[in-house]
Amino acid sequence: MRYFKKLLIISGFIHYLSIGNSFGQHIVETLPSIDFAHYHPAICMGELPYDFKKKSSEKANEEISEIKAKDLAKKEKQQEKDHAVAASFAIDQMLSSGQILYGEHMSQYVEDVAEKLLIANQQEELFNKLRFYVLKSYAPNAYTTSNGAVIVTVGLLSRIENEAQLAFILSHEIQHYVLKHGLKQYKKIEYSRTRTATNKDNIIKDIYRFSKENEMEADLKGFDMMVKAGYNLNEGLYVFDMLKYADYPFLEITLSIDSFENQRYKFPAEFKTKILELVKTQNEADEKSLVDDGNDDNSTHPSLDRRINIMRDKIDASGNQKGKPAYLLSKDRFEMISKIARHELLLIYIKRADFGMSFYLSYMMEKLYGNSSFLGEIRAMSLYGIFHHATLDQNLDKYGCDPSTSKGEWKPIIAALKEMEKKDLAAFGAAEMYKIYSQNKQNEFIYKLCKEYFKLVQTKALIRLDDFLVATPVENKDTAAAVEEESTSQQIKNPRNRIKRNTATGAAVNDYYMYAFAMVKDKAQLEKFFNEMRYSEIIPIENTELKPDSKHKAKSDPVNKLVLFQPNIQILYGSDKNRSLYEEESLIEYFSQHWKKIGKKADLPVDIIKTSFGQNQTTADINAHMALNDWMAERLNNDTQSMLLYNSQYVSSIMKGYEANHIGWVNYELSSTKRPFSIEACYTAVIVFPLFPIYLAWQLQTVYSYKEVSIVFNTETGGTTHVGRKTYAHGLKDDFLNAQIYETLYRIKNK
């Protein structure tokens, strides 16, 4: 049985060569071949892992069977059963979120480092119990779940400096698993609160919010693993240093607004002074917060400073670390994985609409790896995202331009972007977009971004592109004479003379931002580009006439087929809102089948994207879910209907496979509770005694509530096609559900 389980676990990981029978034999040091110049998002590879093949309930039941055989007190046994259920469902929610990578280069590297570490510690059996994944999250983090899933984030892989640092992190997290800290922590949490948690996200946070004692124990036991493996122990100190500055970019480069000036295009002195003062004030606050973080008196975790001091004592006792390796695998492979993670990190920030960070990091990456078409896309998308939201008068703090929550050398540039007036920002971005286009003329997506950006420049910032062409440096006195002289203070003034205009063209020439293109040498090429970017809001007269049948014209965004994520189900019982996780799982497929069946009757075919386990998924299903989920997340993080989305270029082929361009999400909340006692009704029934049996039956009834929230997007335009909310005092019945789904589909199709 153990051998069979081992085969199932190992089969979930993709290897570049066949896996051998002996421990450690499968590690292959072949560097992947990746086109970073035209980088595409990482996808899962190989066979579906064991974790993805079973339902959460099946995994929980297997653990419960083992718990039943333990010699434990009744209360403790019940706690472990509840922990098995809570952990299984919460962990699987994360694994099925569309954010987990397996079998590709990063997760394979994490597994290989862990195997090297465990080889040295002679722990083959432990390695066979663990599975290794990468989570697409910007936060530098790692943890091991109660059932042995080791998860490392992209944010962490982008920050670590060598293999030994990853090994230290893995040794720490593996010890949490070995020492059963998840279960122990669960038992310490208020028992009733955990059992009745109404939010799955909170469950997993509670389970893995370890105590100071847990963290210190994992540090010390993990340190022992590092000693046996022979890694340079000083790297453990550097891990803590790295985590201490986790709110900063993974690397820093000075990037101020001055970096974008030239001989003609210069920002006003008062503007630059304002930015310097703002940044100085915030930097002082950042330094204070670092000092405060060193005090762990009121924290559930030991401070990093305390952990560093303890680690230094351990290292001193272990002897000189000079000559100890930072790599047991190859350095070249680590650097390749680091490069992949950093490219993935940029995509995560774009998906989060954190455009300030992605703009800054595009320059950082260029310094590290050279210019590329991919970095051009990231930079152009960042500029477009910032300016698009600025034209809607939205708070740019939400889009990565909040100096008060940003730490490090990128603060000056995002402060400047936030403080610019709309025309200033329009011109600044326009000049940068032209540079990006000039370096990547064959990139279709960059060209699309330019078209969208310059459309906003003309329609929202109200800048004529031709004015950029005439706002060139003065060549001689004759040209200078074309500019009207300002009236003296003793003369009668015309207020219009506050704006200087070129008498030949009528273009304003006294605003600094109009010189954004002044240093472009190839004016003919620039003029050609502007001609391609030119946009007119004038509507032809013949298109404005009302036709007799205009109200019956075809819909501008007809929905002929719907791609739907598996319905999200929440069942809440009783006044304390107990979750019914098992029932929720069973209803996912039930609801999915009803949507497909009623879609045929409503003449609106529905394809279901599988998101839950035990549904005969494939790796192709996982990747399709991941791409569509990224698009959906980007769409929701950008509070606008009209924005071109970066991930649209990756979902188009998937949607073509479905022969659809509309994607939907639906959430159901089903609840039931006993009818609250009504003193008035009771009093009436007592007075009118013949009504008492009717009252009693009414009072003892269970009150059911049924809520549905649905939303449909067009993946081509990014627009919202449908938003629906329905609430009924009704239980879940087949006929009722079919009727409600039919009504929703009818509204979607005939909006």
Secondary structure as GFF3:
##gff-version 3
##sequence-region A 1 751
A	DSSP	alpha_helix	2	11	.	.	.	ID=ss1
A	DSSP	three_ten_helix	36	38	.	.	.	ID=ss2
A	DSSP	three_ten_helix	50	52	.	.	.	ID=ss3
A	DSSP	alpha_helix	56	68	.	.	.	ID=ss4
A	DSSP	alpha_helix	74	95	.	.	.	ID=ss5
A	DSSP	beta_strand	100	101	.	.	.	ID=ss6
A	DSSP	alpha_helix	105	120	.	.	.	ID=ss7
A	DSSP	alpha_helix	124	129	.	.	.	ID=ss8
A	DSSP	beta_strand	131	135	.	.	.	ID=ss9
A	DSSP	beta_strand	142	144	.	.	.	ID=ss10
A	DSSP	beta_strand	149	153	.	.	.	ID=ss11
A	DSSP	alpha_helix	154	157	.	.	.	ID=ss12
A	DSSP	alpha_helix	163	178	.	.	.	ID=ss13
A	DSSP	alpha_helix	181	188	.	.	.	ID=ss14
A	DSSP	alpha_helix	191	195	.	.	.	ID=ss15
A	DSSP	alpha_helix	200	207	.	.	.	ID=ss16
A	DSSP	alpha_helix	212	229	.	.	.	ID=ss17
A	DSSP	alpha_helix	234	244	.	.	.	ID=ss18
A	DSSP	three_ten_helix	257	260	.	.	.	ID=ss19
A	DSSP	alpha_helix	269	293	.	.	.	ID=ss20
A	DSSP	alpha_helix	304	318	.	.	.	ID=ss21
A	DSSP	alpha_helix	331	351	.	.	.	ID=ss22
A	DSSP	alpha_helix	355	369	.	.	.	ID=ss23
A	DSSP	alpha_helix	373	391	.	.	.	ID=ss24
A	DSSP	three_ten_helix	396	399	.	.	.	ID=ss25
A	DSSP	three_ten_helix	403	405	.	.	.	ID=ss26
A	DSSP	alpha_helix	411	419	.	.	.	ID=ss27
A	DSSP	alpha_helix	422	439	.	.	.	ID=ss28
A	DSSP	alpha_helix	444	459	.	.	.	ID=ss29
A	DSSP	alpha_helix	465	470	.	.	.	ID=ss30
A	DSSP	alpha_helix	477	480	.	.	.	ID=ss31
A	DSSP	three_ten_helix	495	498	.	.	.	ID=ss32
A	DSSP	three_ten_helix	512	515	.	.	.	ID=ss33
A	DSSP	alpha_helix	523	533	.	.	.	ID=ss34
A	DSSP	three_ten_helix	541	543	.	.	.	ID=ss35
A	DSSP	three_ten_helix	550	552	.	.	.	ID=ss36
A	DSSP	beta_strand	562	565	.	.	.	ID=ss37
A	DSSP	beta_strand	568	573	.	.	.	ID=ss38
A	DSSP	beta_strand	578	579	.	.	.	ID=ss39
A	DSSP	alpha_helix	581	601	.	.	.	ID=ss40
A	DSSP	beta_strand	606	609	.	.	.	ID=ss41
A	DSSP	alpha_helix	619	637	.	.	.	ID=ss42
A	DSSP	alpha_helix	648	658	.	.	.	ID=ss43
A	DSSP	beta_strand	662	674	.	.	.	ID=ss44
A	DSSP	alpha_helix	679	687	.	.	.	ID=ss45
A	DSSP	three_ten_helix	689	691	.	.	.	ID=ss46
A	DSSP	alpha_helix	692	699	.	.	.	ID=ss47
A	DSSP	beta_strand	702	714	.	.	.	ID=ss48
A	DSSP	beta_strand	720	728	.	.	.	ID=ss49
A	DSSP	alpha_helix	734	749	.	.	.	ID=ss50
###
